[in-house]
Amino acid sequence: MPYKLEDKMVIGVSSRALFDLTTENEIFEKEGLDAYQSYQFEHEKDILAPGPGFSLIKSLLALNDRDPENPLVEVIIMSRNSTNTSLRVFNSIKHYGLKITRAVLASGSSLSPYLQAFKTDLFLSAYEDDVQNAINSGIAAGMILTDHSYSGATDGSIRIAFDGDAVLFDDASEAIYKEKGLKAFEENEEINADNPLDEGPFAGFLKKLTWIRNQIGVDECPIRTALVTARSAPAHERVIKTLRSWNVRLDEAFFLGGVEKKEILKAFGAQIFFDDQSVHTDPASEEVPSARVPYKGGKLKYEGEAETGPGDT
């Protein structure tokens, strides 16, 4: 019988999200494809250092150790590498004992057509076009920042943090804040406190995390989730009621009212933080792995947002 993905959490991860390919990507951008290929051939047996998504992926795969015959998590390498340049990545996967057996190697082509085919629940990449296309297709995706290295979790927990508006929820309320200001935003949230917010791009992923917890047992599952939002009272009520209506669980919630998120995320020990604005992900990435979530159909231009990042190799 064919291997079924419907009863798994499927994570698509690019090679540069999983491993540190900073040097290799610089060679690709400055010297071109031929120089990059030559470098990868010459260093094929050199093991790559962990990248920003490594700790999260390793921890999620460890969930399968509880019942190896019925794995809950499937991780698929989804890379713009070719088969000729991919062996170093596979050698590194083997070195670290990561149980990743499936891959999409697109040789520079877009990865987005394959995300639906593999029933992907989450896609992590350093290449913005693929992330944008994934979001446009209704798949939770984040452009992971690759400027820093991280030690990773040591207590066996899996800690995932989300922004609220435009990440877990849609961006309708955030648009009111940007267009009309804080007072109009708070008035809208009070008026609509009993009306659940519409789902954002990561609502489905949060629900899948809840499904995994239920499969393992809430008390035994090492996954911990947090909402880290700039909202504050009175705009908190609608959020709480929305999550209740979805029948999902968040372990911790921080309504910061404009307080910087970086130190809170550090204290929480996030292995990944998803936010829609680089004014939050850039400083957060100094402490924890962070990924920016683009807006469906193209991103709104908010003051302070970073430009498009470099392509994934």
C-alpha angles and dihedrals in degrees: 000000000000118000107258124218098185093090095047137078101243117207120189112200130179121226092248092051091052100040138029104260097157095126093043093049091050090053090050093050097043103034105023140237098307093054090047093051092048091051092050092049092050092049098037093125095044110105116234120233118244116275131213095282097044099095093049094048093046091050094047092050089051088066087072091063089075091068112004092182091059108035117191098196129057118187118195125190106230108186141159087222119112125235088258094059099036101079093086090056092050091046089054092048089054092046093056093043094240110164096224113139105158129072145171112211108186102178094228097321125123115280097203097092090062098051095078091043090058092043090237117198096185132015123194120189141147091222112092099202093059092045092049092049090049091053090048088054092053097257123133106247139162134193101230118216115235103189097101140044126227136204095222132222119313102184099065094250126131110220120189124175128196137192113225117223115057090007112054091007131036120267099248094106093042090053089056090052092049094046103036107018139244098304093055090046093052092046091052092050093049092049091049098038091123094045112087117234115248117257119272127206094280099045091094092049091051089050090050090052088052089051091053091050090052091050093052098034123263094246093049100040114102094208115116122181132194137192110217108184139161088226119110137178127335090027092057097078097069091050094052093047091047093054089046091053090052090051092230131137128228114187097205135017129193119194098190104176093212099324111139112265100214100086093042090053091048091052091048090050096227116196087197135009123197121203134155097224129064090212083075103031096048096059092035090056089064087071108020137018107274136188130194117225113213123216119262112261091015131324129282112240107243121180112264097023118142123241123251114302127233122285123267117252 
